[in-house]
Amino acid sequence: MKKTLFYFACVGLLAFSSCKDFLVVDSPSKRGSEYVFGNKEDINRVLTAVYASMMSSTTYGQYLIARYALNTDVEFKTYSTNIRSTAGSDFACFDGTKYSGDISSTWSTAYEGIERANIFIQGVESSPLYNVTDLDLMQQIGEAKCIRAMFYHDLVVGWGDIPFRTKQSFGDEDLYIGLTDRREILTWLINDLKSIGPKMKYADALPHGVERINKNFCYGLIARMAMTRGGYALYPDKADPMAVGTMQRPADYIEYYKIAKNYADSVIISGRNSLVKPFQQVFIDECNYIASKNDDPLFEIPFLKNSSGEVGYTFGPSVATDANGFTPHPWGGSSGGGVYLNPLYLFSFDGKDLRRDFTVSTWNYNALGVPTIAVGFYQRVGKWSKLWATSANALGSNSTSSTGMNYPYMRYAEVLLIYAEAVNELTGVVGTDGEKAKEALRTVRRRAFASADWALKVDQYVASMSSKEDFFQAIVNERAWEFGGENMRWKDLARWNLYSKVVYNTFKAMNIIAWNAVGNPIADGWENLPYWIFYKVIPNPNNINIYPNTQLQVLQIYKWPENPGLNPGVGWTYADWFQAWGNSTDAVPKNEVYYSFRGYISGGVGANEQKFNPSNLPPVRYILPIPNSIIVSHKNKFSNYYGYY
């Protein structure tokens, strides 16, 4: 026990200051290690250190929700050259290396969080205070176990087979361990959370609501991990480390769809969550430091204002500053980078879908505070922005990152769609469970459309999904529209084994549009997209339901994209939406079209697109390499596959 206390005191537990008082702690090292697990107050302080690893910029503070946003039909990052960057971090186009500093930082911080969780769990279970009937202690252990599961799940999804420990490594004779099969890891984690979940509290029984891990999030996390465990994944060719590998699904996948269905259903029947708030209000609340207890979010990562978090800075429309780093308004600058949206994503929505114009940000702000159109490739994620905060919550005209805005790691909408997908896979949407699955999909869509459109866009739409295949495709589409910009699409496509098909089709569509844009039309269904757009700057409508910021000027876009090319006359400015896709000088697509998927498929110089057979596509190498420094430090007990070198 003394070794555990000494080690934890040396971990460097953080001293925070925040309005979120459960994160305000003193370092246990200041209080004497013998007290760390000796009373509940200090146990809670130590738990804060477990949360702290989750809030780091190298994990959920930025990297895990923005830096590895691998390119799909939803999230997207452009690349303008066929040459890999010297940093080796081109993972969004599947072309990174094991020498990347980004993955090394993420890996180390994630395992730091796992180690802290392991030490906390061991420390509490070894404490004289430990009692399985103590609801406070069980809740705290549950929080640590869920954070550990979060880290492990996201490492498994990103890296595949990884080192796996459920006890502290300090003092372990076998400090450098090998890899554990991802299926074994996920099964263990699912069973671990199954045992602690019933002993946890619901968010409405916790003083900080969904800023603390709670019972329904625990059950939702079990459902998410079960879907991962039952889905496809890229596995290595052990005989050929330079091969990309193969997509495989476990033989026992049905058992995990049953688990996903049952635990998603537990969240639903608890009646603790709903989708009552309008879609955009969920995110506007996060930008204003408002955490609910019983609506859509199940758990929000609780960043600290002016201390941590990139939400609203890396995400959101770009907001330029002057030469001194100031804006003419109190909200400050924003990069609007990190996570972009696929330029074709906007056109996938139904024109009446209320999520579209909020999720896809089609304009930015210049240094004068004037809105400017964002044509071409750079569509930002509009769900979060520093601009959505009220004047009272504005961070200041010279503020940048560390916004402290929460990130919704899991929402109730996902649980509903997990339930619908699992039921469809198990039995199809027939019978009692089938009707409940259809109602889950209807619930998500009701929030997405005005009530006047429900008969057609909700009821008739869901009723038209008569086959198992149709309903599955409806889930595939709905998850794209619901979770745009939340870095979930690539994970979904991988477990569905649709990644290759989607990347190939997106690459081909972008090329067709680019050729059309430079005057070489290709009739393939994409030629009718709205190439013209008319817009003008107008005064703020002062209506949060129209535009979340009630002070800055806004852009009005004329009847687009439903009625493109209509010139409204004087006072409107014209833009060619796809003009930036082609080089007007030589009438060919721009490099961003050719090379933004270059680790898989590319055009232009060094093109490989002609080698692809759409009926037999190779897998996408979405798996990340284990950092070279980790392989060396573990005395080469494992190595990389998937073609990394």
matplotlib code that plots the C-alpha trace (Angstrom):
import matplotlib.pyplot as plt

x = [0.0, 2.8, 4.3, 1.0, 0.6, 4.1, 3.7, 0.4, 2.0, 4.7, 2.3, 2.0, -1.7, -2.9, -4.1, -7.1, -9.2, -12.6, -16.3, -16.6, -15.7, -15.4, -12.2, -10.8, -8.1, -4.9, -2.1, -2.3, 1.4, 0.9, -1.4, 0.7, 0.5, -0.9, -4.2, -4.7, -7.1, -7.9, -10.9, -13.5, -12.6, -9.1, -10.3, -12.4, -9.3, -7.3, -10.1, -9.7, -6.2, -7.9, -10.2, -7.1, -5.5, -8.8, -8.7, -5.2, -4.7, -3.0, -6.1, -9.7, -8.6, -7.7, -5.9, -8.4, -11.3, -9.6, -6.1, -6.8, -10.2, -9.6, -11.1, -14.6, -17.8, -18.4, -15.2, -12.4, -9.0, -7.3, -3.8, -2.2, 0.8, 1.7, 4.6, 4.2, 5.0, 8.4, 6.5, 4.8, 1.4, -0.7, -3.1, -6.2, -5.3, -3.9, -0.3, 1.3, 4.4, 5.4, 7.8, 5.0, 5.2, 1.4, 0.7, 3.6, 2.0, -1.5, -0.3, 1.7, -1.1, -3.7, -1.7, -1.0, -4.7, -5.1, -2.3, -4.0, -7.3, -5.7, -3.9, -7.1, -9.2, -6.6, -6.1, -9.8, -10.4, -7.4, -8.6, -10.1, -13.0, -13.9, -17.4, -19.5, -22.6, -21.1, -22.8, -20.3, -17.3, -19.0, -19.8, -16.2, -14.8, -17.3, -16.1, -12.5, -13.4, -15.4, -12.5, -10.2, -12.6, -12.9, -9.1, -8.8, -11.7, -10.4, -6.9, -8.2, -10.3, -7.3, -4.4, -5.9, -4.1, -2.3, -0.7, -3.3, -3.1, -5.8, -3.4, -0.8, 2.5, 4.6, 6.5, 5.5, 8.4, 7.2, 7.0, 7.3, 4.5, 3.4, 0.2, -3.3, -5.9, -8.4, -11.3, -10.0, -9.6, -13.1, -14.7, -12.9, -13.9, -17.5, -17.7, -15.9, -18.5, -21.4, -20.3, -20.0, -22.8, -25.7, -23.9, -23.5, -25.7, -27.8, -26.7, -29.6, -28.4, -24.9, -24.2, -22.5, -24.8, -23.3, -20.0, -19.5, -19.6, -22.9, -24.9, -26.6, -23.2, -21.7, -24.5, -24.2, -20.4, -21.0, -23.3, -20.8, -17.9, -20.2, -20.9, -17.1, -16.5, -19.2, -18.1, -15.5, -11.9, -8.6, -6.4, -2.7, -1.1, 1.4, 3.3, 3.8, 4.2, 4.2, 0.7, -2.2, -4.1, -7.7, -11.1, -12.5, -15.6, -15.5, -17.5, -19.3, -20.5, -24.2, -23.6, -22.2, -25.1, -27.3, -25.3, -25.5, -29.2, -29.8, -27.7, -28.9, -32.4, -31.5, -30.7, -34.0, -36.3, -34.7, -36.5, -33.7, -32.8, -34.7, -34.3, -36.4, -34.0, -33.7, -30.7, -28.7, -29.5, -27.6, -24.4, -25.2, -25.6, -22.1, -20.7, -22.3, -21.1, -24.6, -24.6, -28.0, -28.8, -31.5, -31.5, -29.3, -25.7, -24.9, -21.4, -19.6, -15.8, -15.6, -13.0, -11.9, -12.5, -9.3, -7.4, -8.2, -10.2, -10.2, -14.0, -15.2, -11.7, -10.5, -14.1, -16.4, -16.2, -12.8, -12.7, -9.7, -7.9, -5.9, -2.1, -2.1, -4.3, -7.5, -11.0, -13.4, -15.9, -15.6, -15.4, -11.8, -10.2, -10.8, -8.8, -11.9, -9.4, -8.5, -11.8, -13.4, -16.4, -16.4, -17.4, -20.0, -21.5, -23.8, -25.5, -26.4, -29.0, -32.7, -33.4, -35.7, -33.3, -32.7, -29.3, -27.8, -27.3, -26.2, -23.8, -22.2, -20.7, -20.6, -19.1, -16.3, -15.5, -12.6, -10.6, -13.2, -15.9, -17.6, -18.9, -17.3, -18.4, -16.4, -16.5, -14.6, -13.1, -13.2, -16.5, -16.2, -18.1, -20.8, -21.9, -19.5, -18.1, -16.8, -19.3, -22.3, -21.5, -23.5, -21.7, -21.5, -19.7, -17.4, -13.7, -12.3, -11.3, -7.7, -8.7, -7.7, -8.0, -8.5, -12.2, -13.4, -16.4, -17.5, -17.3, -20.2, -18.4, -21.7, -25.2, -28.6, -29.2, -26.3, -27.9, -31.2, -29.4, -27.3, -30.5, -32.1, -29.1, -28.6, -32.2, -32.1, -29.0, -30.5, -34.1, -34.9, -37.4, -40.3, -42.3, -42.2, -38.4, -38.7, -41.3, -39.3, -36.3, -38.3, -39.5, -35.9, -35.1, -38.3, -37.3, -34.0, -35.6, -38.4, -35.9, -34.3, -37.4, -40.2, -43.3, -45.2, -42.8, -43.1, -45.7, -43.5, -39.9, -40.4, -43.3, -43.4, -39.6, -39.2, -42.2, -40.6, -37.6, -39.3, -36.3, -33.3, -31.0, -33.1, -33.2, -29.5, -28.8, -31.1, -29.0, -25.8, -27.3, -28.8, -25.5, -23.8, -26.4, -26.6, -23.0, -21.3, -18.1, -18.0, -15.3, -17.4, -17.8, -14.5, -15.1, -18.6, -17.4, -14.7, -17.0, -19.5, -16.7, -17.8, -14.7, -13.2, -16.4, -17.1, -13.6, -13.4, -16.9, -16.0, -12.7, -14.4, -17.3, -14.8, -12.9, -16.0, -17.1, -13.7, -13.6, -17.1, -15.9, -13.1, -15.3, -14.9, -18.3, -18.8, -22.5, -22.5, -25.2, -23.0, -23.3, -26.5, -25.0, -25.5, -22.3, -23.6, -24.3, -25.6, -25.2, -25.1, -24.3, -27.3, -28.0, -28.3, -31.8, -31.5, -33.1, -31.1, -33.2, -32.0, -28.4, -26.9, -24.9, -27.3, -24.9, -22.6, -23.6, -24.6, -24.7, -27.9, -27.7, -30.3, -32.4, -29.4, -28.8, -32.4, -32.8, -29.3, -28.3, -31.2, -29.9, -31.9, -30.5, -28.9, -27.2, -26.2, -22.7, -21.9, -19.6, -18.8, -19.1, -16.8, -14.5, -11.6, -11.7, -10.0, -7.0, -8.3, -4.9, -4.5, -8.2, -7.5, -8.6, -6.6, -4.2, -6.6, -8.9, -6.1, -4.2, -6.7, -7.0, -3.5, -2.6, -5.4, -6.2, -4.8, -4.8, -2.3, 1.4, 2.0, -1.7, -2.9, -6.6, -6.5, -5.5, -8.7, -11.5, -14.7, -16.0, -12.9, -11.6, -8.6, -9.1, -8.4, -5.4, -7.2, -5.2, -2.5, 1.1, 2.4, 5.0, 8.5, 9.7, 7.2, 8.4, 12.0, 11.2, 9.3, 12.4, 10.8, 8.3, 6.0, 6.2, 4.1, 2.2, -0.2, 2.7, 4.3, 8.0]
y = [0.0, 2.4, 2.0, 2.7, 5.9, 7.0, 6.4, 8.3, 11.2, 11.3, 11.2, 14.9, 15.3, 18.6, 21.7, 23.2, 26.2, 26.3, 26.9, 23.1, 22.7, 18.9, 19.5, 21.9, 20.0, 20.2, 17.9, 14.8, 15.0, 18.2, 16.3, 13.3, 10.0, 8.1, 10.0, 9.6, 6.6, 7.1, 9.4, 10.1, 13.7, 12.8, 9.8, 12.2, 14.4, 11.5, 10.6, 14.1, 13.0, 10.2, 12.8, 15.0, 12.6, 12.6, 16.4, 16.6, 18.2, 15.0, 12.9, 14.2, 17.9, 17.8, 14.9, 12.1, 14.2, 16.3, 15.3, 11.8, 12.6, 10.2, 11.2, 10.0, 11.2, 13.3, 14.6, 15.7, 17.2, 18.3, 17.5, 19.3, 17.2, 13.6, 13.7, 12.6, 15.3, 15.0, 14.9, 11.6, 12.7, 12.6, 10.1, 11.7, 10.6, 7.2, 8.1, 8.6, 6.9, 5.2, 8.2, 10.7, 12.8, 13.1, 9.4, 9.1, 11.9, 10.4, 6.9, 8.1, 10.2, 7.6, 5.0, 7.5, 7.8, 4.0, 3.8, 6.4, 4.6, 1.3, 2.8, 4.5, 1.3, -0.7, 2.0, 2.2, -1.5, -1.9, 1.0, 0.3, 2.3, -0.1, -1.5, -2.7, -1.2, 2.3, 3.9, 6.8, 4.6, 2.3, 5.4, 6.6, 3.2, 3.1, 6.5, 5.3, 2.0, 3.8, 6.2, 3.3, 1.6, 4.8, 5.0, 1.3, 1.3, 4.2, 2.8, -0.5, 1.2, 3.3, 0.8, -2.7, -5.1, -3.2, -3.8, -4.4, -4.0, -3.9, -3.5, -0.8, -1.3, 0.2, -2.6, -5.2, -7.5, -7.8, -4.1, -4.5, -6.6, -7.7, -7.1, -8.5, -9.3, -6.5, -8.9, -10.2, -6.6, -5.5, -8.6, -8.0, -4.3, -5.1, -7.6, -5.2, -2.5, -4.9, -5.7, -2.0, -0.4, -1.4, 0.2, 3.6, 6.6, 8.3, 11.8, 13.5, 12.1, 13.6, 17.3, 17.9, 15.9, 14.7, 16.2, 13.2, 9.6, 8.0, 4.9, 5.6, 6.5, 3.3, 1.3, 3.3, 2.7, -1.1, -0.9, 1.1, -1.4, -4.3, -2.9, -2.5, -6.0, -7.4, -5.4, -5.6, -4.5, -4.5, -7.3, -7.7, -10.3, -11.8, -13.5, -10.2, -7.1, -4.9, -6.0, -3.8, -6.7, -7.9, -6.9, -9.5, -10.0, -12.3, -15.5, -14.7, -11.2, -12.0, -12.3, -8.8, -7.4, -8.9, -7.2, -3.9, -4.2, -5.0, -2.3, 0.4, -0.7, -0.3, 3.3, 3.8, 2.2, 4.1, 7.1, 9.4, 10.8, 12.4, 14.5, 17.4, 20.2, 21.4, 19.9, 23.1, 24.0, 20.9, 22.4, 26.0, 25.0, 23.4, 26.7, 28.5, 26.1, 24.7, 20.9, 19.1, 16.0, 14.3, 15.4, 14.3, 14.2, 11.2, 12.3, 15.5, 15.7, 18.5, 20.9, 23.9, 27.4, 29.2, 26.1, 23.2, 22.1, 23.1, 22.8, 26.1, 27.0, 24.0, 23.4, 26.1, 28.8, 30.5, 33.9, 36.0, 38.5, 41.7, 41.9, 42.1, 39.1, 40.9, 40.9, 43.8, 41.8, 40.0, 36.4, 36.3, 34.4, 30.8, 28.6, 26.7, 24.0, 20.6, 19.0, 20.0, 18.5, 16.8, 19.3, 16.9, 16.2, 19.2, 17.9, 14.5, 16.1, 16.4, 20.1, 20.3, 18.7, 21.2, 19.7, 20.6, 24.4, 24.2, 21.3, 22.7, 26.2, 27.8, 31.1, 32.6, 36.0, 38.3, 40.5, 43.2, 41.0, 40.7, 37.3, 35.9, 32.9, 29.6, 28.0, 25.0, 22.5, 24.2, 23.6, 23.9, 22.2, 24.6, 22.7, 24.5, 28.0, 30.7, 32.9, 30.9, 32.0, 34.9, 38.1, 37.3, 34.0, 35.4, 34.6, 38.0, 39.7, 38.3, 34.8, 31.7, 28.1, 26.5, 27.4, 25.0, 24.1, 20.5, 17.8, 15.3, 12.0, 10.2, 11.3, 9.6, 9.8, 7.3, 4.9, 5.1, 4.3, 1.6, -0.1, 0.3, -1.1, -4.0, -5.1, -4.9, -7.1, -9.7, -10.0, -7.3, -4.7, -7.0, -7.7, -5.8, -5.2, -4.2, -1.6, -0.2, 0.0, 1.9, 4.2, 4.8, 6.0, 8.1, 9.7, 10.9, 12.2, 14.0, 16.4, 16.8, 18.1, 20.6, 19.0, 20.0, 17.6, 14.6, 12.8, 12.7, 12.9, 10.8, 8.4, 7.7, 7.7, 5.0, 3.0, 2.8, 0.9, -2.5, -4.7, -5.4, -3.9, -0.8, -0.2, -0.7, 1.8, 4.2, 3.8, 4.4, 7.6, 8.8, 8.4, 10.6, 13.4, 13.2, 13.0, 15.2, 16.7, 14.4, 12.2, 9.0, 8.3, 6.5, 4.2, 3.4, 2.8, 0.5, -1.7, -1.9, -2.8, 0.1, 2.2, 1.2, 1.6, 5.1, 6.4, 5.1, 6.5, 9.9, 10.1, 9.4, 11.9, 14.7, 14.1, 14.1, 17.4, 18.9, 18.0, 19.6, 22.7, 23.2, 22.8, 19.1, 17.8, 14.2, 13.1, 10.9, 12.3, 15.0, 17.4, 18.9, 20.1, 23.8, 25.4, 29.0, 30.7, 34.2, 35.8, 39.1, 40.4, 41.3, 42.7, 40.1, 38.8, 38.7, 35.3, 32.4, 29.9, 31.5, 32.2, 31.5, 34.7, 37.7, 40.5, 39.9, 40.4, 37.3, 36.0, 35.4, 32.8, 32.9, 29.7, 27.4, 24.6, 23.6, 26.3, 27.0, 29.5, 31.9, 35.4, 37.6, 40.8, 43.9, 43.7, 40.0, 38.7, 35.7, 32.8, 29.6, 27.0, 24.5, 26.9, 26.2, 22.5, 23.0, 24.8, 27.2, 27.5, 23.9, 22.8, 19.8, 19.1, 20.7, 18.6, 18.6, 16.5, 14.1, 13.7, 14.0, 10.2, 9.5, 6.8, 4.8, 6.2, 9.1, 10.9, 13.3, 12.6, 9.1, 8.1, 4.6, 5.1, 3.0, -0.1, -0.2, -2.6, -1.2, -4.8, -5.9, -3.0, -3.4, -2.4, 1.1, 1.3, 3.2, 1.5, 3.8, 2.6, 1.9, 4.7, 3.6, 4.9, 2.6, -0.4, 0.3, 1.0, -2.3, -4.1, -5.1, -7.4, -6.3, -4.7, -2.9, -4.5, -2.9, -1.8, 0.7, 0.9]
z = [0.0, 0.8, -2.7, -4.3, -2.2, -2.9, -6.6, -6.9, -5.0, -7.6, -10.6, -10.4, -9.6, -10.9, -9.0, -10.9, -10.4, -12.0, -11.5, -11.7, -8.1, -8.2, -10.2, -7.7, -5.8, -3.9, -4.7, -2.4, -2.1, 0.0, 2.4, 3.1, 1.2, 4.1, 3.8, 0.0, 0.3, 4.0, 3.7, 1.1, 0.5, -0.6, -2.6, -4.6, -5.1, -6.4, -8.8, -10.3, -11.6, -13.5, -15.2, -15.8, -18.3, -20.2, -20.5, -21.9, -25.3, -26.5, -25.7, -25.7, -25.3, -29.0, -30.5, -30.1, -31.2, -33.9, -34.9, -36.2, -37.8, -40.7, -44.0, -44.8, -46.5, -43.3, -41.7, -44.0, -44.1, -47.4, -48.6, -51.5, -52.2, -53.0, -50.6, -47.0, -44.4, -42.6, -39.3, -40.4, -39.1, -42.2, -40.7, -42.0, -45.5, -44.2, -44.7, -41.3, -39.9, -36.6, -36.0, -35.6, -32.4, -32.3, -31.8, -29.4, -27.2, -27.4, -26.6, -23.6, -22.1, -22.7, -20.9, -18.1, -17.7, -17.7, -15.0, -12.9, -13.1, -12.2, -9.2, -8.1, -8.4, -6.5, -3.9, -3.1, -3.1, -0.7, 1.5, 5.0, 3.9, 1.0, 1.3, -1.6, 0.0, 0.1, -2.9, -3.0, -3.2, -5.8, -7.9, -7.7, -8.7, -11.5, -12.8, -12.8, -14.6, -17.2, -17.9, -18.2, -20.6, -22.7, -23.1, -23.9, -26.3, -28.3, -28.3, -29.6, -32.3, -33.4, -32.9, -32.8, -30.5, -27.7, -24.3, -21.7, -17.9, -15.3, -12.4, -11.7, -13.5, -10.7, -9.0, -11.6, -12.3, -15.9, -16.7, -20.5, -21.7, -25.2, -27.1, -26.2, -28.8, -29.1, -28.8, -25.4, -24.2, -25.2, -23.7, -20.4, -20.3, -21.1, -18.3, -15.9, -16.6, -16.3, -12.7, -11.6, -13.6, -11.3, -8.4, -10.0, -9.8, -12.5, -13.7, -12.0, -8.6, -9.1, -8.3, -11.6, -13.8, -17.1, -16.2, -14.1, -15.4, -14.5, -14.7, -18.1, -19.6, -18.3, -19.9, -23.1, -23.1, -22.8, -25.8, -27.8, -27.0, -27.8, -31.2, -31.7, -30.5, -32.8, -35.8, -38.5, -37.9, -39.8, -38.7, -39.7, -41.9, -39.4, -42.3, -44.1, -41.9, -45.1, -46.1, -45.2, -43.7, -44.0, -42.6, -40.3, -38.2, -35.1, -35.3, -32.1, -33.2, -32.6, -28.9, -28.8, -30.8, -28.1, -25.4, -27.3, -27.7, -24.0, -22.6, -25.0, -24.0, -20.3, -21.0, -22.9, -20.4, -17.5, -18.8, -17.6, -21.0, -23.9, -27.0, -25.8, -26.4, -30.0, -31.8, -31.9, -28.3, -27.1, -28.5, -27.8, -24.1, -24.2, -25.6, -22.6, -19.9, -19.3, -18.5, -18.4, -16.4, -18.4, -22.1, -25.0, -23.5, -21.4, -20.5, -21.4, -20.9, -18.4, -19.6, -17.6, -18.8, -19.8, -18.9, -21.2, -24.3, -27.9, -28.5, -30.1, -31.2, -33.3, -34.1, -35.4, -38.1, -38.5, -36.7, -37.8, -35.5, -36.3, -36.3, -32.5, -32.0, -31.1, -32.6, -32.7, -30.5, -27.2, -28.4, -29.7, -32.5, -33.6, -36.0, -37.3, -38.3, -37.1, -38.1, -41.4, -43.1, -46.4, -49.1, -50.4, -47.0, -47.0, -50.2, -48.5, -46.2, -46.8, -47.5, -44.6, -42.1, -39.3, -38.5, -41.9, -41.7, -38.0, -38.5, -41.7, -41.3, -44.7, -43.6, -41.5, -40.0, -41.0, -38.7, -39.0, -37.7, -41.1, -42.3, -45.4, -47.6, -47.3, -50.7, -51.9, -49.5, -46.2, -44.6, -40.8, -38.0, -36.9, -33.8, -31.4, -31.6, -29.2, -31.0, -29.7, -26.1, -24.7, -24.1, -20.4, -21.3, -24.0, -23.4, -24.5, -27.7, -27.5, -26.4, -28.4, -27.2, -23.8, -24.1, -21.4, -23.5, -22.9, -25.5, -25.6, -25.6, -25.8, -26.5, -26.1, -29.8, -30.3, -27.8, -29.7, -33.0, -31.4, -30.2, -33.7, -35.4, -33.0, -33.3, -37.0, -37.2, -34.8, -36.0, -38.5, -37.6, -37.0, -33.8, -30.6, -30.7, -34.3, -33.6, -30.8, -33.1, -35.6, -32.8, -31.8, -35.4, -35.4, -32.2, -33.6, -36.8, -35.0, -33.5, -36.9, -38.6, -37.9, -36.6, -39.8, -41.7, -39.4, -41.4, -44.5, -43.2, -40.1, -40.2, -44.0, -44.2, -41.5, -42.7, -46.2, -44.7, -45.2, -45.5, -43.2, -45.8, -46.2, -42.4, -42.1, -44.8, -43.0, -39.8, -41.9, -43.2, -39.9, -38.0, -40.7, -40.4, -36.6, -35.6, -38.2, -36.9, -33.8, -35.2, -35.2, -38.9, -39.6, -36.6, -37.9, -41.4, -40.2, -38.0, -40.9, -43.4, -45.6, -45.3, -48.6, -50.5, -49.1, -49.6, -53.2, -54.1, -52.4, -54.3, -57.6, -57.0, -56.1, -59.3, -61.4, -59.8, -60.2, -63.9, -64.3, -62.5, -65.1, -68.1, -68.8, -67.9, -66.9, -66.7, -63.6, -61.4, -59.9, -62.8, -61.3, -58.1, -57.3, -58.6, -58.2, -54.9, -54.1, -50.7, -48.8, -45.4, -43.3, -39.8, -37.0, -36.8, -33.0, -32.9, -31.4, -33.4, -36.6, -35.7, -32.2, -32.0, -31.6, -32.2, -35.2, -38.8, -40.6, -44.2, -46.0, -48.7, -51.4, -51.8, -51.8, -52.3, -53.1, -55.8, -57.2, -59.8, -59.2, -59.4, -57.0, -58.5, -57.0, -53.7, -53.8, -54.3, -56.6, -55.8, -57.7, -55.0, -56.7, -58.6, -56.1, -57.1, -60.4, -61.8, -64.4, -66.0, -67.1, -66.6, -64.3, -60.7, -58.0, -55.9, -52.9, -55.1, -56.1, -52.8, -49.9, -49.8, -51.0, -48.5, -50.1, -53.6, -55.5, -58.9, -60.5, -60.2, -58.9, -59.3, -58.4, -59.1, -62.2, -60.2, -58.2, -59.0, -57.4, -57.1, -55.1, -53.1, -50.8, -47.1, -45.9, -43.6, -40.9, -38.0, -36.5, -36.0, -32.5, -31.9, -32.6, -29.2, -27.5, -29.4, -28.5, -24.8, -24.6, -25.7, -29.1, -27.5, -30.3, -33.7, -36.3, -39.1, -41.7, -44.0, -41.5, -41.6]

ax = plt.figure().add_subplot(projection="3d")
ax.plot(x, y, z, "-o")
ax.set_aspect("equal")
plt.show()
